Amino acid sequence: MTYNSNSLNSTLTSLMDETDYSFDDKLINYELRLTTVHLLRALKSIMSYNELSKLFNINISLLCRYIKGQVIPSLEVARNIINIAMQEKLFIKLLHKNYEESSSNSINPDIFYFISAYVAYLINFSSIDKIVCFFPKDAMFGYSLSLNIGKKLLFAYNERSLFPEKYYEHVYYIRSQIGYEDLKRSVAIPKNSIKNSDRLVIAGFYLENIEDYINLLILLKKVKLKVEVKYCIFISTISKKLYEIFTEKVKNIAEECTTILVSAL
């Protein structure tokens, strides 16, 4: 099934409108304030202080203190900054910035911190046991998401040179773009890395080759009994049509799985 973006956004709204805090709520809200600092630092890479000041209606000297970590925004200010950033779709601009930096072998940690924290605030991961992602292409996103939600991270591999000493493997074939023969590929995870009744999340930064993720899903479902893949989460995709094809294929393999494209929220 696809995830309802209105539901996701209402989840964030209800979190940020909460006024009766338990101990855990206070911790979440403090983390929200810290996340806002990382968001501002990431935005500083694509906007000037003057632009940020006008956008958020915060004077430049205070913005500077936020970005330097000298002062942490109040909960009310943090909510306002995130709401405006989402409304202005600054998230997409940060993604484009990340692509540019990735191509030059440079990664802005504040972008990944905010993206993973944003996902963690939008989605309830309390019932999840492990995050699964491909190494090395999705490792940065998987690692930062794992830190944010406090769940174990499991790497999957496409390159045989990276396979662990003992592993579960699933072999599949993809259509060659230049010849008539299908190309043999495989996906592997370490043996004994998942157990019966584990609830998993497949996390990927950029959905491009859907066959790799589909066959990872197949592998996870057949390795152990009663394993549930609750979410397939991607930050962005090469095309909306490709994402729709992927969602349909996921539905045929794992009815319990919800596909989420964060950049479309």
Buried (B, 14 or more C-beta within 10 A) or exposed (E): EBBEBEEBEEBBEEBBEEEEEEEEEEEBBEBBBBBBBBBBBBBBBBBEBEEBBEBBEBEEEBBBBBBEEEEBBEBEBBBBBBEEBBEEEBBEBBBEBBEEBBEEEEEBEBBBBBBBBBBBBBBEBEEBBBBBBBBEBBBBBBBBBBBBBEBEBBBBBBEEEEBEEEBBBBEBEBEEEEEEEEEEBBBBBBEEBBEEEBBBBBBBBBBBBBBBBBBBBBBBBEBBEEBBBBBBBBBBBEEEEBBBEBBEBBBEBBEEBBBBBBBBB
